[in-house]
Amino acid sequence: MRIALIVVLAATAVPPAGAQQNVPPPPPALGISLGIAGGIAVPVREFARTNAAGYTVGAFADFGAIEQPVSVRLEASMQEFPRRSEAPADAPNVRIAIGGATLVARSPQGSSAVTVLAGLAAYRATDLKIRPGVSAGLGLELPVRTFTSVAETRVNFILGGEKPLTTIPITLGFRF
């Protein structure tokens, strides 16, 4: 009796050889990496008349499906531009706080990857209200043992107000 019961259970548990199963594919695994970066920031156009090149520092969290070429990066950074010595006396040193989201598209080239960046952010410059802005740029990622080195350059267009600002940060960093 026990053997007959085991045979019946086994026969109903195993589908026939030609039967199709409707099982959805598993969702992609999400990867999260954190990073830091720093470098030089260059003012452009009208902004360059009163302020010299300065620095930029920042941190980011990169969210994407593992082995997919596109990810979303949440970023926070700070740029500072000293006043030029020949600028009018009322021209201040300018500090810009930035928070935003960037779409990162990677094109793997062997073990490295070329990246294309496009983002939206909120910019808060010295003595100015928070302004919207956009950025676009290119980068290169090179894996090194336990982290990935990141080199990027982009153009930030800070919109609104009487005096739109444009900056070009050039950064080197690490993604873990």
C-alpha distance (Angstrom), angle and dihedral (degrees) to the residues before:
residue distance angle dihedral
M1 . . .
R2 3.80 . .
I3 3.79 92.1 .
A4 3.84 91.3 51.0
L5 3.82 90.5 50.4
I6 3.82 92.2 50.1
V7 3.83 91.2 49.1
V8 3.83 91.7 50.4
L9 3.83 92.7 48.1
A10 3.80 92.1 47.1
A11 3.79 92.2 48.9
T12 3.80 93.3 52.0
A13 3.81 93.8 44.3
V14 3.83 96.0 54.8
P15 3.83 113.9 67.4
P16 3.82 118.8 -133.4
A17 3.82 114.6 -88.9
G18 3.83 95.4 -108.0
A19 3.83 97.2 42.8
Q20 3.82 117.6 115.9
Q21 3.75 120.7 -138.5
N22 3.80 120.3 -144.0
V23 3.77 99.7 -143.5
P24 3.80 117.4 150.5
P25 3.80 116.9 -130.2
P26 3.79 114.9 -99.9
P27 3.79 115.8 -96.4
P28 3.80 115.3 -103.1
A29 3.78 114.7 -91.5
L30 3.78 112.3 -110.0
G31 3.76 120.0 -126.3
I32 3.78 123.0 -157.1
S33 3.77 122.2 -169.9
L34 3.79 130.7 177.0
G35 3.77 126.7 -147.4
I36 3.78 147.7 177.2
A37 3.79 129.7 -152.7
G38 3.77 141.2 177.2
G39 3.77 140.2 174.5
I40 3.76 146.7 115.1
A41 3.80 125.2 -32.2
V42 3.79 119.7 -157.6
P43 3.82 123.2 -159.2
V44 3.80 115.3 -136.9
R45 3.83 136.7 -154.5
E46 3.83 115.9 -13.4
F47 3.78 91.7 -2.3
A48 3.84 90.4 61.6
R49 3.82 91.2 59.8
T50 3.81 92.8 68.5
N51 3.81 103.9 23.5
A52 3.81 134.2 50.5
A53 3.78 130.0 -143.6
G54 3.77 113.2 -69.1
Y55 3.78 139.7 168.6
T56 3.79 138.6 -74.0
V57 3.81 129.5 -157.2
G58 3.78 128.5 177.2
A59 3.77 151.8 151.9
F60 3.79 131.7 -139.2
A61 3.79 145.4 -174.7
D62 3.82 116.1 -144.9
F63 3.84 118.1 -155.2
G64 3.80 122.0 -169.6
A65 3.77 145.9 132.2
I66 3.79 111.0 -89.5
E67 3.83 113.1 -98.7
Q68 3.81 92.4 10.1
P69 3.83 119.5 123.5
V70 3.83 96.7 -134.6
S71 3.80 130.4 65.7
V72 3.80 139.5 164.0
R73 3.78 118.6 -122.6
L74 3.81 124.6 -160.5
E75 3.80 109.5 -154.3
A76 3.80 140.9 -172.4
S77 3.79 121.3 -175.4
M78 3.78 144.9 158.1
Q79 3.80 127.9 -141.7
E80 3.80 125.2 -171.6
F81 3.81 127.5 -167.7
P82 3.82 121.1 -171.3
R83 3.79 120.0 -138.4
R84 3.81 114.1 -101.0
S85 3.80 114.1 -113.6
E86 3.83 90.9 -124.7
A87 3.83 93.1 48.8
P88 3.81 120.2 108.4
A89 3.81 113.4 -81.2
D90 3.81 91.9 -112.9
A91 3.85 93.0 56.7
P92 3.83 106.8 107.7
N93 3.78 132.7 -149.9
V94 3.80 102.1 -97.1
R95 3.80 124.4 -136.1
I96 3.82 118.8 -174.1
A97 3.81 122.9 -163.2
I98 3.81 112.9 -159.2
G99 3.81 131.9 -166.6
G100 3.77 122.9 172.1
A101 3.77 154.1 115.7
T102 3.80 126.0 -94.2
L103 3.79 130.8 -167.0
V104 3.82 109.6 -137.2
A105 3.83 119.6 -161.1
R106 3.80 116.1 -169.3
S107 3.79 127.6 -157.8
P108 3.81 106.6 -166.2
Q109 3.80 114.4 -137.5
G110 3.81 103.9 -174.6
S111 3.79 107.6 -61.7
S112 3.83 93.4 -17.2
A113 3.80 129.6 65.6
V114 3.80 135.2 -146.2
T115 3.82 110.7 -140.9
V116 3.79 133.0 -154.4
L117 3.82 115.6 -157.7
A118 3.82 131.0 -159.8
G119 3.77 124.1 167.0
L120 3.78 152.8 159.9
A121 3.79 123.1 -136.7
A122 3.77 147.6 165.6
Y123 3.81 113.4 -118.3
R124 3.81 125.3 -161.1
A125 3.80 112.6 -169.5
T126 3.82 127.2 -174.3
D127 3.83 110.4 -74.4
L128 3.82 92.5 -1.3
K129 3.78 133.6 102.8
I130 3.79 122.0 -111.9
R131 3.80 109.4 -73.8
P132 3.80 132.9 -169.3
G133 3.77 120.1 -119.9
V134 3.77 146.8 167.4
S135 3.78 133.7 -134.5
A136 3.78 136.5 -164.5
G137 3.77 131.8 -179.3
L138 3.78 153.6 132.3
G139 3.78 133.4 -106.0
L140 3.76 147.5 174.2
E141 3.82 127.6 -134.8
L142 3.81 122.8 -160.8
P143 3.81 121.1 -177.5
V144 3.82 115.0 -133.0
R145 3.83 116.7 -175.8
T146 3.85 103.6 -76.8
F147 3.81 100.3 7.3
T148 3.80 142.8 29.3
S149 3.79 120.3 -116.2
V150 3.80 113.7 -137.4
A151 3.83 128.7 -159.2
E152 3.80 117.6 -177.0
T153 3.76 142.0 167.6
R154 3.77 124.8 -172.3
V155 3.77 143.3 160.9
N156 3.82 119.1 -119.2
F157 3.81 116.8 -156.3
I158 3.80 109.5 -164.9
L159 3.80 105.9 -160.9
G160 3.80 134.4 -155.7
G161 3.75 134.8 37.2
E162 3.77 129.0 66.2
K163 3.78 93.7 -67.2
P164 3.82 115.8 43.0
L165 3.80 112.0 -159.6
T166 3.79 127.8 -141.2
T167 3.81 124.2 -167.7
I168 3.79 135.4 175.6
P169 3.81 113.3 -151.7
I170 3.81 117.1 -167.5
T171 3.81 110.5 -165.1
L172 3.77 143.6 -179.4
G173 3.77 119.8 -162.0
F174 3.77 151.0 143.1
R175 3.81 132.4 -107.2
F176 3.82 118.8 -157.4
